[in-house]
Every structure is written in structure tokens, then in C-alpha cells.
Amino acid sequence: MLRGQLDKLGVERVEHNIWDDPSQAAVVRQYANGNETVPTVVVGDVALVNPSAPALAAHLASQAPHLLPEGFEAPQPGAIGRAHGKIFR
């Protein structure tokens, strides 16, 4: 699901198959409380475990805009995301 959403947004990425690469599985477990949760997205020293595309886009826009395509516009949050933003700001 995240892969398809990132494709639609034009966000490039490097994917690792944690079941084929034990060292990458260890990285995921480090950030996911010992679990092999996919997707786990690592940007620098920050990891997002099973993020939504809007959450990942917002993180990239604020922390690593150079990883986004030129002219990128983050998707607008849905009703639940807007409510969450109003409640937890």
C-alpha cells in the first residue's frame, strides 16, 4: 500500500527485503521494538514504523526535502487526519 502511494507521489526509495538480508532485518527490529514490521522507513537516524504516505511525506518535507521530487506537494490529510491535527496540536 505505501509503495503504491509513494509511486503516485513520485517519491523514490531504496527497498530492502529483510527476509533475504539478516543485517537489514536487524535494523528493522532495532526500530520496531524487536519486531520485523514492514514497512519501516529509515531516514537518517529517524525511523517511521508502518507510516502512512501523508505522514512520511510530511516528515520528508520537514526533515529531508532533498529526497522529494522537485515541486512536490504533500497530500492533504483526510477527515481523520484533520481532526487528529486539531486535537493534538
N, C-alpha and C positions, 0 to 999 in steps of 0.2 A: 504494500500500500504506500509506504513512504517513498519507495523507489519511483513509483509511477508519478507521485505528486511532485517529486523533485525534478523528474524528467519534464513535466509540464511547465515547471517554473524555470527550466534551463539551468539548474544548479548541478554542476559537475561534482563527482565524488570518486573516491577510491574505495572499492569494496573489498573486504576480506572474508573468506569462508572460514569461520572459526572451527569448523569440524574437520577441516583439512590442514589447519595450521595451529598447532598447540600454543605457540607463542602469542598468536592473536586471541585465542580463547582465554589465555591468562589475562590479557589486557581487559577484555570484556568483564571477566569475573572480578577484576580489581575495582571496576567502577559500578558493577551491578550487584554489590553485596554478595559476591561469591556465585552468582547465577550466570548462566550463559544466555542472557536476554538479548535478542536481536529484534530490531536494530538498536545498537548502541553506537552513537555518533561521538567521535572524539575529535575535538578541535583544539589544538594546542594542549593545554593541561586541563581542559574542561570536557566533561563527558555528559551527554544527554542520553538517558536510557529510555528507549521507546518513545521518542519525541514525535509530536505532530509536525507536519510540514510548516504550519504557521509559526510554531514555537521555535523550530530550527531556523527558519528564515529570519525571525526577529533576533535570535542570538547571533547569527552571522552578520546581520545588518549592523548590530551594535558592537560586536567584538572582532569580526573578521570580514569587513565589507569587500576586501580584495578577493574573497572567494566567491563572490556573487557576480553574475553576468552584468555587463555594463547596462545601465538603465533599468536595473532590477527594481520592481515594485513589489513589496511584500503583500501577500494576500490579506484581505481584511478578515478579521475574526468573525465567526458566526455568532448567533444569538447567545449561545452558552459562553463563548469566549468574551463577548462584550460584557455580559453580566459578571463574569469572573473578574474582569478588569475593574468594574465599578465597585465590587465588594472588597477586593483585596488590593486596592492601591495604596 
